Amino acid sequence: MDHPLVDSLVELSGLGPDRARYLICMMASYPLALLFSTVLSPARAGPTLRHLFQLITGLAFCVFCFRLQVLLLLLDTGVCYLLLLLSPPKLVHLTVFWWALIFMSVSHIYRMYTDYNGYTLDFTGPTMIITMKVTSLACSVYDGTHRKEEDLNSDQKILAIRRTPSVIEYLSYTFCFTSILSGPTFNLQDYLNFIEGKNSEQGQPTPSGIAAALLKFLVAVFFISWTFILPADWEPFFDAEWRESHSYLYITGYLYLTCFIVRCNYYFAWILADSVSNLSGFGFNGYDNDGSAKWDKITNVRPHKTECSSSLKVLTENWNIGTALWLRRVCYERSVIAPTAMTYLLSATWHGFYPGYYGCFMSMTLFLLTSRKLRRVVRPHFINSTAMKMFYDALTTVCSVLLINYASIQLCFLSFERNYTLYRHFYCLPHIICTLIYLFCPSPKPKKE
């Protein structure tokens, strides 16, 4: 027996207890966010009270969802804060990064041991979010206390932190109730500006986020409704008789639709979390030229650009945006060798240790490098004619969708045995074709000065 509310939701919806607890917390976030933006607005409550509310509520959610596993989250964040305080400025980003990565890795291994090939929602989800937050914070402290300003890029100059945050600021940042369960992640400076009622970029007061939150809530409901219309089921693909009785075109379409349904679950969770953040007053990003308020500062996904992108680059820039920014700031911009490969390797490790994660992100490395090279060589021949450019964009959109689905299916299959079935059925053709193109496609000529 679980909590009576959880048991009732499980009985009514058919969800597992873990997902039922998550959903209850997400729904409870709405009245709490409204309370936070009104009764506890910056005009009525001081930063300390707002920090305490975020921290206590976030911890309560973690206790409700994970029970005693919340102690592991406190251990992780506690050690990271001690490292922030005690590490030399020139090493602080490395000590925090490696502790957080090792702790998260051990958590993933524990999950594989206790729930192999399963999708139970446990403390590893918040651990992944905390890892992004604390490593981003450590890099900002390193940039602000050790590196010279002229050595920083424009983004690093904005995010650089010249003092270690207080305990209450740090814990509120890591455990805030609007993001601890499903993100999005964000940097400390934006969070402190939100708590203190500031808009760091334009210095304008934050308008009401109710309209933006309601719109995003409806969008989230739209996407989750597809999971009831077309439930995702991978099992037919692993039936040899089923594969033999259907064409490659049918199987490709079936896998695409199943992948889309899986993505709908992420769209729902991320857009719902974005909606809650906006309702609490977080995510305001100034005004458009027509005076409309923008609420996209911490947006984690743009479904229309993800589903209809004309290149892999555009697709990766609009899917799990917070994680992509974290990977760029923590790994890509700081890696001294093979930054693209190192970034995808970190991304795979961040997800866990199932072979499917590494198959997916190493495949994406190959596909992305190939698409970059091919684009530089081929695209100039299609941009002089409107009709040819439309044809080129349509072709690259289809190719991008096929490649990203072929790669991301491995995230769902997880185990080597299941991914081997995928490779064998399609004869590894996407890998072979992309490898040949990358090796034998001529490099683009350098531009004349």
N, C-alpha and C positions, 0 to 999 in steps of 0.2 A: 504494500500500500504506500502511495505517495501522498503528497498534500491533497486534500479533498478537491481543491480547484484544479489541480493537475489531473487527477483521476477523472474528473468530469469532462475536461477538455479532451483527454485521450479517448474517452468513450464516445464523445460526440464527433470528433474529427478523424479519428483513426491515426493520429500522430503518435510517435513514440514519446515516452515521458520526457526525454531530453529536449526534443523539439517543442513539446508543450510548455516546458518551463521557460525556454527561450522566448516563445511567442507571448506568454503572459508578461514577461519583463518588458518586451518591446511595446506591448499595448499599455502597460503601466507607465512607460516613459512619457506618453503624451500628456496626461494630466500633470505629471511632475515637471515636464518641460514648460508647460503653460504657467504653472506656479512659479517656476524659476524666472521666467521672463516678465512676470507681472509683480507678484508680491515680493520677490527677491531680485528685482531689477537693480541695476547699478545705482539708480537714483534713490532707492529705498534701502538697500543693504550694502554693507561694506564688502571688500574683496575677501576678507577672512571668512565671513559667514557664507558667501557664495562658494568658496573653496570647500568649506566643511560640508555643505549640502551636496555638492558633486561627489565628494569622497565617500561620505556615509551612504548615499544612495547607491553608488557604484559598487561598494563593498557588499551592501545588502543584496543586490542582484547576483553577485558572485556566490554568496553564501546560499541563496535560494537555488541557483543552478548547479553549483559544484560542491556544496557542503564543505567538508573538511579540506578539499583540494584547494580552497582559497588560501590555505596556509602556504602552499607552494608558490602561489602568485606573490604573496607577501615576502617570502624568502627571496624570490627572484628580484623584486623591486628594491628590497632592503639592501642586498649585496651591491646592486648597481649604484645605489645612492652613496654607499660607503666608498666605492671605487671613485665616484665623482669627487668626493671630498678629499680622499687620501692620495689618489694617483698624481704623479707629476704632470703638469700641463701638457708636456710633449708626448705623454703616453696615455692620457685619459681616454682618448677615443678608441685606442686598441684594447685597453684592459676591460672597458665596459663592453665593447663589441664581442670580445672572445668569451667573456663570462656569459653574456646574454645568449650568444650562439650555442655555446656548449650546453647551457641549461635547457634551451629550447630543443636541442638535438636529443638530449636524454629524455625529455618529455615525449618527443615523437617516437623514440624507440620503445618507451613504456607503452605508448598507445598501440604500436604495432604488436607488441607482445600480448597485450590484454584483449585487443579487438582487431585482429588481422583482417584486412580487407573490409573493415566496417566503417560506418560513417557516424558513430556516436559523437554527439557534441559534448566535449569535456573541457578541462582547463587548458588544453593545448591551444584552443582558439584564442582566448585572451592572452596567453603567453606569446603568441605570434604578434599580436597587436602591441603588447608591452615591449617586445624586442625592437620593433620599429621605432617606438617612441623614445626609448632610453638610448639607443644607438644614435638616433638623430640628435638627441640632446647632447650626447657626449661629443659628437663631431662639432656641434655649434659651440660648445665650451672650448674645445681644442682650437677652433678657428678664432675665437674671441680672446683667448688668454695666451696663446703661444705663437700663432702665425702672424706675420706682418700683414697689414691691411692691403698693401700693394700686391701681395701674393694671392689674394682672394678674388674669386669671380664675383660678379654683381649679386648673384643669389646668395653666396656665402657671406657677403658683407651685410646683407639684410638679416640673415638668420644668426649671425655671430652673437654669442652670449659672453659677457665679460664678468659674470658672477654666477656662482652656483645657486640655483633656486633654493628657497627654504623648504623644509620638510613638508609643510602643508601645501605649498605650491607644487612640489614634485609629486606627492601622492594624489592630489586632486587631478593633476595632468594625466597621470598614468591610469587612474581608476575612475575617471569621470563617467557618469552613468550613460551619457549620450553615445559613448563610443566603445566602452569596455567589452561589450559582447560581440559586436560585428563591425567595428570601425565606424567611421573612417579614421585614419591616422592624420596627424597634423603636427606642426612644430610648436614649441613652447611659446614663442613670442606671440604668435597669433592667438593662442589660448589665453595668455595673460591679458592681452588687449581685450579679448572677449569678456573675461571676468571683470576687468576694470571698466568696461563700457566704452572702449576706445575703438576707433577704426583707424588702423595705423597708416593706411594708404591715402585716404582722402580727408580725414579729420571730420567726418560728418556723423551725426547721430544715427544709431541703428534704427531703422523703421520696424514695424511689426512684421514678423515672419509667418503669420497665420496663413495668409493666402498661398505663399510658396509651399508651406508645409502641407496644406490640404491638397494642392495639385500633385505633389510628389507622393502623397499617400494614395491617391487615386491611381497614379501610374504604377505604384508598387502592387496594388490590388489587381490591376490589369494583368501584370506579368504572372503573379502567383496563380491567377485563375487558369492559365494555360496548363499548369501542372495537374489540374483536376480534369481538364478536357482531354489531354494527351499524356497520360502518365509515362514517365521514362522507364524503359525496361530494356536492359542490355542483354538479357539472357538468351533471346532467340539467336543472336549473333554467334554464340558459342555452341550452337547446335549445327553440326556439319551438314545434316540433312536439310536444315532450313537454308543454309548458305548455298547449297547446291541447287536448290529449287527456285532461287531468285537471281535475277540478273545483277551485274555490278552496279548498274544505274539505280536499281531499286534499293540495294543494300546501302549505297552511298547516300541516297535520300533518307533512308530509315535512320542511319547513323546521324545525319545532320539534324533531323527533327528531334531525335533523342538528346543530342548535344544541346539543342536550343532549349529544350525543357529543363535540362540541368542548369543552363545559364539563367533561366527565368527564376530559379530559386535564389541565385546570387543577386539578380536585379532586384528582387523583392527585398532581401535583407539589407542590401546596400542603400537602396533608395529610401527604404523605411527609416534607416538610421540617419540618412541625410535629412529626411523630413523632420525627425525628432530634433536634430541639431538646429535646424532653421527655426522651429517653434520655440526653442529655448533662447533664440537670438544669435546663435553662432552660424557663421557661413555667409554673412553679408559681405558683398564685395564691391560696394560703391553703386553707381548709377550708370545706366546706358546713356547714349546721346539724347534719347527721347525722354529721359528722366525716370525710366523704369528701374526699380531696385533689382540688383543682381544678387542672387543667392547661390553662387557656384564656387565659393572660396574653398570648400572642402568636399566638393562633389567627387564621388568615388567611381562613377561609371556613367557613360553616355550611351544608352542602348542603341539609338538610331545610328550613331557613328560606328558602334561596334559591329552591328549586323550588316551594315551597308558600306563598309570602308573599301576604298579603292586600292589600298596598299596595306601590307603588314605593319608598316610603321604607324599609319593612322590608327589601325585597329589596336595595337599595343598601347598607344597613347591615350585611348579612351576606355580601356578595360582595367579595372583595379588601379585607378589613377594614383591613389595614395601610396600604394605599394611600389608602383613604377617610379614615383618621385623619390621615395625612400631609397630604392635601388640605385637611382642615378646619383643622388647626393652622397650616399654612404659608400658605394662601391665604384660605379662607373667613373665618376670624376676623380676618384682617389686611387684607382688601380694603376699600377705601373706597367703591367703586362696584360695583353689581350683583354681590354676592358669589357668588350661585348660578351666574350666567353665567360669571364669571371662573374659578370653580372647575372647571366643566366644560371651559372653554377650556384651562386648565392640564392637566387630565386628558388631553385630546386631544393636546396638544403632548408630554406625557410619553410617550404611546404612539408618536408618530411623526407623519409628515406625509402619510400616505395620505388621500385624500378621505373614505374610509369612517370613519376615526376622528372626523373633524369632523362628518360626517353623524350618526354615532351619538350623540356627546355633546351636540350642539346639539339633536337630537331628544329626548334624555333631559331636557334643560333644559325644553323645552316640555311634555313629558309630566309631569314632576314638578311644575312650577308649576300645570298644569291639575288634576292629581290632588289637590294640596293645597287648591286653591280649591273644587273639587267636593266634597271630603270635608267641609269646614267647612259647606257649604250643605246637602248631602244627608244625611249620616250622622245628624244629630240626629233625622230622621224615622223611622229604622229601629231605634233602640236601646231603644225602650220595649217591644218584643215580642221574645221569644227566637227565634221562628220568622222574624220579619222580619230580625233581626240575622244569623241564619244565612244567609238568602237574600242579604243585603247582602254578607257576607263571602265567600260563594261567587262572587258576581258580580264583586266587586273582585279576587278571586284570578285568575279567568279573564282579566279585562281586563289585570291586571298582567303575567301570563305572556305574553299576546299582544303587548302593547306592548314589553316588554323584549326579546322575541325579534325583533320587527320592527326595533328599534333596534340590537341587538347583532349581527344578521346582517351589518350594514354593517362591523363590525370584521373579519369573516371575508372579505367580498368585496373589501375594500381599495380597489380602483380605482374611478374615477368611472363607467366604462363598465358595470361589473357592478352597481354600486348604482343606476344609471339604469334598468337592466332591472328591478330590484326595485321602484323607485318607479312605473315605468310600468305594471307588471303589476297593482299594487294601487291605481293611480290616486292615490297619495299620500293615501288616505282617512284613515289614522291622523293625519297632520299636519293635514289639513283639519278633521276632526271636533274634534280637541283645540284647534285655533286658534279655532274657532267657540265652543266651550264656554268657553274662557278669556275671549274678548271679550264674550260676551253673557250668561254666567251671572252672576246678581247677586252682588255681594260680600256675605259674611256680615255680619250686624249686629254691631256692637261690643257686648261684654258690659257689662252695667250694673255700676257699682261697688257 
